[in-house]
Amino acid sequence: AQSVTQLDSQVPVFEEAPVELRCNYSSSVSVYLFWYVQYPNQGLQLLLKYLSGSTLVKGINGFEAEFNKSQTSFHLRKPSVHISDTAEYFCAVIFSGNTGKLIFGQGTTLQVKP
Amino acid sequence: SQTIHQWPATLVQPVGSPLSLECTVEGTSNPNLYWYRQAAGRGLQLLFYSVGIGQISSEVPQNLSASRPQDRQFILSSKKLLLSDSGFYLCAWLRGIGELFFGEGSRLTVL
């Protein structure tokens, strides 16, 4: 079955520290990969996406993610977080060209502490 | 400009009552539209999606239904709500490959 796993439900981190949010997906011939962010009581917004090309993709707010095909992972990173980065982050995948259907992970809550 | 509106934003309903959540999109035509539900600690579950007027695909069997009476309108309904229907409901349209544009959400509490 096609699935997306976010290994950490909560990640606490101090302000200005680096952070990595992990995402793995069930193997597939081809995938499109996404990270979304959700601030409290709001809808989701796209943070970054990988469709093809360079495996390192950069998004908004200083975030980046790296596609690792052999490990079927798409981890999200930021070298220095801010209080305003506190939010829930969702990894999402489109499997094998089904461009209309995103499968989301369970989400990771990033808690940035002063 | 492209916008998506959902209402109501908050709803408290008794068990067994009906439900209607509405979603409208502006600034685009013939969009692919989606209803997701977000329950606490469970991520996003795709409920329905629609590629055109009157075309609805259901992802999971459940107590809910969806309709698309107009090109840019998508409605989520229930005849009799269950406690398990509580959650945060999000409407979205597909703006590009995998790029969903979400509404602000409707929080439903069933008591």
Interface residues (C-beta under 8 A of the other chain):
Chain A: Q6 S9 Y32 F34 Y36 N41 Q42 G43 L44 Q45 L46 K49 L51 F90 A92 I94 T99 G100 K101 L102 I103 F104 G105 Q106 G107
Chain B: N32 Y36 G41 R42 G43 L44 L46 Y49 V51 L90 A92 L94 I97 G98 E99 L100 F102 G103 E104 G105 R107
